[in-house]
Amino acid sequence: QNFSFFSLGLNHFLGGYDHIAFVSLLALLIIRIKQLIYLLSGFTLGHAISITFSSLGFISVKISIIEILIGYSIFLLALEYLTIRQVNKNRIMKINLVFWISLLSVSLVFLPEIIVLTLGMALVGISYPYLIAKNSVIRILATIFFGLIHGFGFASNLSNFDSQSLVSSIILFNLGIEAAQILYAFFLLLALNLIAKTRLISRLFLKDFISLIVFFFATLWFIGRLLF
């Protein structure tokens, strides 16, 4: 029975396309494996806290808001990657600013009830690339915070924790997610290296291609969940 919760954590991660997209971007952003493991552990710490509090009934959140924020977290991470890769970073910053001004205008005119949420996300979205570039600690704190958000997404689909061994069930579930994240990141990077060794496609091109695809879908998820 204990292994079933570990297995549930594995399957829960692998069945969540948005969580896979987030970890994919982390793997593409980080150069050193040790740093990647630290960030994945921070991500796990974040969602372990939110899953625990949610399962114990200490915190109740509106899942529609969480889904918006999950899409938002992936959007920010993809934006960070694109900002790092661009020679002309100011151009990306200007496009980002125009994007948020446009989204705020749409929200103000058509959906004034979400203007406060949109304004908060816009302020973070505009300043996030600057903050990350100046301080690596911000990335760690942001990853833990994103883990909290994704954790509520994980918890929203859970109702089968054993009430008599709740703590051990939650620990095993989170260990399953952590194992799945590390294994997925490892095989993703391994696949990129193997493909790059064929010299048909460069590793950097593959990373850029994957990040652009994720950025495209993250933008659709985020805007779709926010406005519709």
Disulfide bonds with the S-S distance in Angstrom:
none
